[in-house]
Amino acid sequence: MRRVVLYLAMSLDGFVADQNGKVDWLTPFEGEDTYTDFERTVDTIVMGRRTYAQIVTELSPNQWVYPNQTSYVITHEVCPGTEAVRFVDQDPVTLVDTLKKQEGKDIWINGGPTIIQPLIQANLIDQYRLTIVPVLLGAGTRLFQSADRIHLKSVGLIQHGQLFELIYEKEDDAPLSFVDEREVLLDHIDKLHSTPMGLERVSRNLGCQIQEVTAYCQKLIQDPTCQVWRKGKNVYCRVKEVEITINAHGYTIITAHRIRTKSMKEGK
């Protein structure tokens, strides 16, 4: 299965853009190639509207820099796309989850933080490739914001002149837990909640009002036919052709979607 890879440069103090949203502090290091080998492993790129704007206005205003990949730009704006650049109005978790199930090479998450953070919270990032730039910005846009704890393992360290590329991957998923996860979840049902983006995602996927999402999910989980199991850091609930993904530690609803059964796929 193709992997989801977070690959970008970060200042030594953890910023991906300065306080003005600029990335010109990367310019002195353009001669140190960290990209060529990585490019061969990906055929899909996901980025936000601001990252796209930085590329076409600051980094490469004269030509599109990723002609060999299909780039998805997440935006609420209606923009004309091309074969190489597709503008989509989808939340990152739904888009990446869909792309990951398709055939192809790895998927490159190219920023920015508003795109990256939901993917981290949903534990969809398989590999973190962070190039550390020897610059202290002092302020700006941080890469990592608040999130549940995720354990990673170091799989590589590459030096490119003055730059160091740190490579981490998710620890292997723990085997399915056979304790009664449903009882545990029911005992903490009042703690169920979600982020604003999570509420919007579930509302859209299930066709309910945003203010009704939490109560709707609670009702589904309390259904006697609900199947609950745990894998890694998440708990999964399946009932009435709906699957809900919940963080097992913070009881955060990450996503929920309707399951397409075999009969639905066959049009029966």
C-alpha positions as CSV (number, residue, x, y, z in Angstrom):
1,M,0.0,0.0,0.0
2,R,1.2,3.5,-0.8
3,R,2.5,5.6,2.1
4,V,1.6,9.1,3.2
5,V,4.8,11.1,3.6
6,L,5.3,14.4,5.3
7,Y,8.3,15.9,3.6
8,L,9.4,19.5,4.1
9,A,12.0,21.9,5.5
10,M,11.8,23.3,9.0
11,S,13.9,25.8,10.9
12,L,15.9,24.6,13.8
13,D,13.4,26.2,16.2
14,G,10.4,24.4,14.5
15,F,9.0,26.9,12.0
16,V,8.0,26.3,8.4
17,A,7.5,30.0,7.5
18,D,8.5,33.3,9.1
19,Q,6.2,35.7,10.9
20,N,5.2,37.2,7.5
21,G,4.5,33.8,6.0
22,K,7.6,33.9,3.9
23,V,10.0,31.1,3.1
24,D,12.8,33.2,1.6
25,W,15.1,32.1,4.4
26,L,15.4,28.8,2.5
27,T,17.1,30.5,-0.5
28,P,20.7,30.3,0.8
29,F,20.4,26.5,0.9
30,E,18.9,25.9,-2.6
31,G,22.1,24.3,-3.9
32,E,21.9,21.5,-1.3
33,D,19.7,18.9,-3.0
34,T,17.4,17.0,-0.7
35,Y,14.7,16.4,-3.3
36,T,15.9,14.4,-6.3
37,D,16.0,11.0,-4.7
38,F,12.7,11.6,-2.8
39,E,10.9,12.8,-6.0
40,R,11.2,9.4,-7.6
41,T,9.1,7.8,-4.8
42,V,6.0,9.9,-5.1
43,D,3.4,10.6,-7.8
44,T,0.9,12.6,-5.8
45,I,1.3,15.8,-3.8
46,V,-1.2,17.4,-1.4
47,M,-0.9,21.0,-0.3
48,G,-3.0,24.0,0.9
49,R,-3.7,27.2,-1.0
50,R,-1.1,29.2,0.8
51,T,1.6,26.7,0.1
52,Y,0.6,26.7,-3.6
53,A,0.8,30.5,-3.6
54,Q,4.3,30.4,-2.1
55,I,5.4,28.1,-4.8
56,V,4.1,30.1,-7.7
57,T,5.0,33.6,-6.3
58,E,8.2,33.0,-4.4
59,L,9.9,29.7,-5.1
60,S,9.2,29.2,-8.8
61,P,7.1,31.9,-10.4
62,N,8.1,31.0,-14.0
63,Q,7.2,27.4,-14.2
64,W,5.4,24.7,-12.1
65,V,8.0,22.7,-10.2
66,Y,6.2,19.4,-10.0
67,P,5.3,18.5,-13.6
68,N,5.9,14.7,-13.0
69,Q,3.3,14.4,-10.2
70,T,-0.4,15.1,-9.7
71,S,-0.8,18.0,-7.2
72,Y,-4.0,18.4,-5.2
73,V,-4.5,21.9,-3.8
74,I,-7.1,22.1,-1.0
75,T,-9.0,25.4,-1.2
76,H,-12.5,26.8,-0.9
77,E,-11.9,29.0,-3.9
78,V,-13.0,28.0,-7.4
79,C,-9.8,27.8,-9.6
80,P,-9.2,26.5,-13.1
81,G,-7.0,23.4,-12.8
82,T,-4.7,21.5,-15.2
83,E,-3.7,17.9,-15.6
84,A,-0.9,18.4,-13.1
85,V,-2.6,20.7,-10.6
86,R,-6.1,20.0,-9.4
87,F,-8.0,22.3,-7.0
88,V,-10.3,20.5,-4.6
89,D,-12.7,21.6,-1.9
90,Q,-12.2,18.7,0.5
91,D,-10.9,18.3,4.0
92,P,-7.4,16.8,4.2
93,V,-8.4,13.6,6.0
94,T,-11.1,12.6,3.5
95,L,-8.9,13.4,0.5
96,V,-5.8,11.6,1.7
97,D,-7.8,8.6,3.0
98,T,-9.3,8.3,-0.5
99,L,-6.0,8.8,-2.3
100,K,-4.2,6.2,-0.1
101,K,-6.7,3.5,-1.2
102,Q,-5.8,4.1,-4.9
103,E,-2.9,2.5,-6.7
104,G,0.2,4.5,-7.1
105,K,3.5,5.6,-5.5
106,D,3.7,7.4,-2.2
107,I,1.7,10.6,-1.4
108,W,3.7,13.7,-0.5
109,I,2.1,16.0,2.1
110,N,3.7,19.4,1.2
111,G,1.9,21.7,3.7
112,G,0.9,23.9,5.3
113,P,0.2,23.3,8.9
114,T,-3.6,23.6,8.6
115,I,-3.4,20.7,6.1
116,I,-0.9,18.7,8.1
117,Q,-2.4,19.0,11.6
118,P,-5.6,17.1,10.9
119,L,-3.6,14.3,9.2
120,I,-1.4,14.0,12.2
121,Q,-4.4,13.9,14.5
122,A,-6.0,11.2,12.3
123,N,-2.6,9.3,12.4
124,L,-2.5,9.2,8.6
125,I,1.1,10.2,8.3
126,D,3.2,7.0,7.7
127,Q,6.6,8.7,7.4
128,Y,8.0,12.0,8.6
129,R,10.9,13.4,6.5
130,L,12.0,16.7,8.0
131,T,14.9,18.6,6.7
132,I,16.4,20.8,9.5
133,V,17.6,24.2,8.3
134,P,20.3,25.9,10.4
135,V,18.2,29.1,10.9
136,L,16.5,30.4,14.1
137,L,13.4,32.3,13.0
138,G,12.3,33.2,16.5
139,A,8.6,33.5,15.4
140,G,6.4,32.4,12.5
141,T,4.3,29.4,11.5
142,R,5.0,26.3,13.6
143,L,4.9,22.9,12.0
144,F,3.7,21.0,15.0
145,Q,0.7,22.1,17.1
146,S,-1.2,20.4,19.8
147,A,-1.9,16.7,19.1
148,D,-2.3,13.4,20.8
149,R,1.0,11.6,21.5
150,I,2.3,9.5,18.6
151,H,5.3,7.2,19.0
152,L,7.7,7.2,16.0
153,K,10.8,5.2,15.2
154,S,13.9,6.6,13.6
155,V,14.7,5.0,10.2
156,G,17.2,7.3,8.7
157,L,19.5,10.4,8.9
158,I,20.9,12.0,5.8
159,Q,23.3,14.9,5.6
160,H,23.1,17.3,2.7
161,G,25.8,19.9,3.3
162,Q,24.6,22.0,6.1
163,L,21.2,20.4,6.2
164,F,20.1,17.3,8.1
165,E,17.2,15.2,6.9
166,L,15.5,13.3,9.8
167,I,13.4,10.3,8.8
168,Y,10.8,8.8,11.2
169,E,8.0,6.3,10.7
170,K,5.1,5.2,12.8
171,E,5.6,2.3,15.0
172,D,3.9,-0.8,13.8
173,D,0.2,-0.9,14.8
174,A,-0.4,-2.9,17.9
175,P,-2.5,-6.0,17.4
176,L,-6.2,-5.8,17.9
177,S,-7.2,-5.6,21.5
178,F,-9.6,-8.3,22.7
179,V,-10.8,-6.5,25.8
180,D,-14.3,-5.2,25.7
181,E,-13.5,-1.9,24.1
182,R,-17.2,-1.2,23.7
183,E,-17.7,-1.2,27.5
184,V,-14.8,1.1,28.0
185,L,-16.1,3.5,25.3
186,L,-19.6,3.5,26.8
187,D,-18.1,4.3,30.2
188,H,-16.6,7.5,28.7
189,I,-19.4,8.3,26.2
190,D,-19.9,11.8,27.8
191,K,-16.3,12.7,26.9
192,L,-16.8,12.2,23.2
193,H,-16.0,15.4,21.2
194,S,-14.4,16.6,18.0
195,T,-12.5,19.5,16.6
196,P,-14.2,22.1,14.4
197,M,-12.7,20.5,11.3
198,G,-13.7,17.0,12.5
199,L,-17.3,18.2,13.1
200,E,-17.5,19.6,9.6
201,R,-16.0,16.4,8.1
202,V,-18.5,14.1,9.9
203,S,-21.4,16.4,9.2
204,R,-20.6,16.3,5.5
205,N,-20.0,12.5,5.4
206,L,-23.1,11.5,7.3
207,G,-25.5,14.3,6.3
208,C,-26.3,15.6,9.7
209,Q,-26.0,19.1,11.2
210,I,-22.7,20.1,12.7
211,Q,-24.3,20.8,16.1
212,E,-25.8,17.2,16.0
213,V,-22.6,15.3,15.2
214,T,-21.5,14.4,18.8
215,A,-25.0,13.3,19.9
216,Y,-25.5,11.4,16.7
217,C,-22.3,9.5,17.1
218,Q,-23.1,8.8,20.8
219,K,-26.4,7.4,19.8
220,L,-24.8,5.1,17.2
221,I,-22.2,3.8,19.7
222,Q,-24.9,3.1,22.2
223,D,-26.8,0.9,19.7
224,P,-26.7,-2.7,20.9
225,T,-25.6,-3.9,17.5
226,C,-22.5,-1.6,17.4
227,Q,-19.2,-3.4,16.9
228,V,-16.2,-1.8,18.6
229,W,-12.6,-2.7,18.3
230,R,-9.2,-1.1,18.9
231,K,-6.2,-0.9,16.7
232,G,-3.2,1.1,17.7
233,K,-4.2,4.5,19.1
234,N,-7.7,4.5,17.6
235,V,-11.1,2.8,18.4
236,Y,-13.3,1.9,15.5
237,C,-17.1,1.6,15.8
238,R,-19.3,0.1,13.1
239,V,-23.1,0.1,13.1
240,K,-25.9,0.7,10.6
241,E,-23.5,1.0,7.7
242,V,-21.5,3.7,9.4
243,E,-17.9,3.5,10.7
244,I,-16.6,6.0,13.3
245,T,-13.0,6.5,14.1
246,I,-12.2,7.8,17.6
247,N,-8.9,8.6,19.4
248,A,-8.7,6.1,22.3
249,H,-6.9,8.5,24.6
250,G,-8.7,11.8,24.2
251,Y,-12.1,10.4,22.9
252,T,-11.8,12.7,19.9
253,I,-14.0,11.8,17.0
254,I,-11.6,11.9,14.1
255,T,-13.9,10.9,11.3
256,A,-17.0,8.9,10.3
257,H,-18.3,7.8,7.0
258,R,-20.9,5.5,5.5
259,I,-19.7,2.1,4.4
260,R,-20.4,1.0,0.9
261,T,-21.7,-2.6,1.2
262,K,-21.2,-5.2,-1.5
263,S,-24.8,-4.9,-2.6
264,M,-24.5,-1.1,-2.9
265,K,-21.4,-1.4,-5.0
266,E,-23.2,-3.8,-7.3
267,G,-26.2,-1.6,-7.6
268,K,-28.5,-4.1,-6.1
